[in-house]
């Protein structure tokens, strides 16, 4: 397959322009924290975005890092997850 670099550049520009005009602001887009990103990815795989927005910050607040999450009981984690 031969990829035309000019067309590829135009496609990338189109996608970035669309994103710039239509992006939705989510808390997980404003972090570089790997843990927070992992939590958001797992939550987003399991339910709809608007539902994740409601739970994400509360979950991160309660379990702020891998160590806290690992030290917590399954009951506490599942209670916060639901």
N, C-alpha and C positions, 0 to 999 in steps of 0.2 A: 504494500500500500504506500503510495506516494502522497505525503501531506504538503500542501501548499502553505508555506510559512506566512504569506500575506493574508490568506483566508483565515488561518489559525489566529493571527493577531487581531483581525477584525472580529472574529467570534469572541475572543477573550475580552476585547473592548466592549462588545455588546453586552456580554454577561455582567461585567463589572458595572457598566452604566445602569443596567436594570437593577442590580443589587443596590447601588447607591441611591436610586430613586424609590425603591420599594422595600428596603430592608426593615425588618421588625427588630426592635431593641429588646434583647433578652439579657438577663444578668450574666449568663455563662459566656456571652460574647465579650464581656468586659473584664475578663480575667486571663491570666497566664498560668494560674495554679493548676497543675496536672490533676490533682485530686478533684477539684471542683468541676473540671472538664469531664473526667471519667463519670462522676455522679450524674451530670447532665446527660451524657450520652446514654447511660443505662436507663435513666428515667424516660428519655425521649424514645427509646426503643419500645417501651412498655405502654405508653399512653399518648394522648394528644398534647400538643404544645401548650395550650392554654391551661391544662391541668398541671403540667410540670411547673409552669410559672407560679402557681399557688403553693406548691410544696417545696420547690427547690431551695429557696432561701431559708426556709424553716429547717429543712434537713441539714443544710450546710452549717447553719447556726448551731444546731444541736450536736452534729458530728463534724467538726471542722477539719478533720484530717484522717488519714488512714489509721493512725495509732488510736485515736479516740473511737473510731468505728470498730476496729478490731477488739478493743477492750470492752465494748458494749455488749449487752445481752441481745440475743436474737429477738426476744420479745420486744425490747425497746426499739430496735431497728425496724422491725416489721410494723410496730405501732406508728412510728413516724412516717414510714413509707406509705401506709394506707391513709 
